[in-house]
Amino acid sequence: MKDLTYSNNIYDLRKKNHISQNKMADDLGINRRTISLIENGEQNVSLDYAYRISAYFNLLVQEVFPETKEEAETTETE
Protein backbone atom coordinates (compact mmCIF):
# COMPACT_ATOMS: atom_id res chain seq x y z
CA MET A 1 0.00 0.00 0.00
CA LYS A 2 1.28 3.47 -0.84
CA ASP A 3 0.74 6.56 1.27
CA LEU A 4 0.79 10.01 -0.25
CA THR A 5 3.16 12.50 1.24
CA TYR A 6 3.97 16.03 0.23
CA SER A 7 7.22 17.87 0.02
CA ASN A 8 7.51 21.59 -0.53
CA ASN A 9 9.54 24.01 -2.59
CA ILE A 10 9.28 26.98 -0.24
CA TYR A 11 13.00 27.29 0.45
CA ASP A 12 13.90 27.23 -3.26
CA LEU A 13 11.14 29.70 -4.12
CA ARG A 14 12.22 32.08 -1.36
CA LYS A 15 15.86 31.97 -2.45
CA LYS A 16 14.99 32.36 -6.13
CA ASN A 17 12.92 35.45 -5.29
CA HIS A 18 15.36 36.79 -2.65
CA ILE A 19 12.74 36.65 0.10
CA SER A 20 13.62 36.02 3.75
CA GLN A 21 11.46 33.96 6.07
CA ASN A 22 10.77 37.14 8.05
CA LYS A 23 9.54 39.05 4.99
CA MET A 24 7.41 36.16 3.83
CA ALA A 25 5.94 35.73 7.30
CA ASP A 26 5.16 39.44 7.58
CA ASP A 27 3.63 39.58 4.10
CA LEU A 28 1.41 36.55 4.77
CA GLY A 29 0.60 37.27 8.42
CA ILE A 30 2.08 33.93 9.44
CA ASN A 31 4.55 33.44 12.27
CA ARG A 32 8.14 33.10 11.00
CA ARG A 33 8.63 29.96 13.08
CA THR A 34 5.63 28.38 11.36
CA ILE A 35 7.15 29.18 7.95
CA SER A 36 10.39 27.56 9.08
CA LEU A 37 8.66 24.43 10.40
CA ILE A 38 6.61 23.98 7.22
CA GLU A 39 9.63 24.66 5.02
CA ASN A 40 11.68 22.03 6.84
CA GLY A 41 8.89 19.45 6.83
CA GLU A 42 8.57 19.54 10.60
CA GLN A 43 4.96 20.72 10.51
CA ASN A 44 2.13 19.79 8.18
CA VAL A 45 0.78 22.73 6.28
CA SER A 46 -2.88 23.61 6.68
CA LEU A 47 -4.99 24.01 3.57
CA ASP A 48 -5.36 27.72 4.33
CA TYR A 49 -1.59 28.22 4.56
CA ALA A 50 -0.99 26.08 1.46
CA TYR A 51 -3.29 28.36 -0.55
CA ARG A 52 -1.81 31.54 0.92
CA ILE A 53 1.79 30.45 0.32
CA SER A 54 1.02 29.31 -3.22
CA ALA A 55 -0.76 32.56 -4.06
CA TYR A 56 2.19 34.49 -2.63
CA PHE A 57 4.42 32.94 -5.29
CA ASN A 58 1.63 33.07 -7.92
CA LEU A 59 1.77 29.28 -8.30
CA LEU A 60 -0.60 26.36 -7.98
CA VAL A 61 -0.65 24.53 -4.65
CA GLN A 62 0.67 21.44 -6.47
CA GLU A 63 3.69 23.41 -7.67
CA VAL A 64 4.66 24.52 -4.18
CA PHE A 65 3.67 21.29 -2.46
CA PRO A 66 4.28 18.47 -4.97
CA GLU A 67 2.98 15.01 -4.18
CA THR A 68 5.49 12.28 -3.51
CA LYS A 69 4.73 8.64 -3.01
CA GLU A 70 6.34 6.60 -0.29
CA GLU A 71 6.01 2.92 0.25
CA ALA A 72 4.24 2.44 3.55
CA GLU A 73 5.54 -0.36 5.68
CA THR A 74 2.78 -2.61 6.82
CA THR A 75 3.08 -5.05 9.62
CA GLU A 76 0.81 -7.99 10.02
CA THR A 77 0.22 -9.67 13.30
CA GLU A 78 -0.57 -13.33 13.23
Beta strands, then each sheet from edge to edge (+ up, - down):
strand 1: 2-6
strand 2: 67-71
sheet 1: 1+ 2-
end
